[in-house]
């Protein structure tokens, strides 16, 4: 269900990490996903947000 947002090229040394996530809801008003480090998954986390009116 998750879509790749951005790039997941671990060979790109300018990139520090990658982001996976998706947009949900009737109009894509909710976003959720995860963030991980490029090399060894030594850092990361989850994120979420909702459209503000």
N, C-alpha and C positions, 0 to 999 in steps of 0.2 A: 504494500500500500504506500510505502514511502517513495518519494521521487528524489533523485539526486539533484541537488541545487548547487551549481557551481561546478568545480572540477574535482576529480579524485585521482589526480596524477601524482603518485607518491615519488616519482622521479624528479618532479619540479622542486628544486631546492629553495625557491622563493616562497613556496607555500609552507606554512607552519602546521596546518591541519586541514581537515575537510568537514563538510557539513552535509548531513542527510536530513531531509524533512519533507513535509507536504503541507498543502493547503486543504482545509476541510470546511464544511458548512455549505449552506445553500449558495453563497456567493464567494466562497474562498476566504471568509472573514476570520478564520482561525488557522494559525500556523503552529506546528509542533515538530520537533525533531531532535537530533543529537549532534554533538560536535566532538571530534576526536583528534588527537595529535597525529601527525603524519608518520612518525617513525615507529613508535612502539605503544601507542595508546596509553602513554604515561599520564596524560591529562585529558579531560573531556567533561562532558556534562550534557544535560538536556535543556531544551528551551521551549517556550510556548508564548503565544501572544494572541491578542484578539483585537480586531478593528475597533478604533475609538470613534465615537460619533462627535 
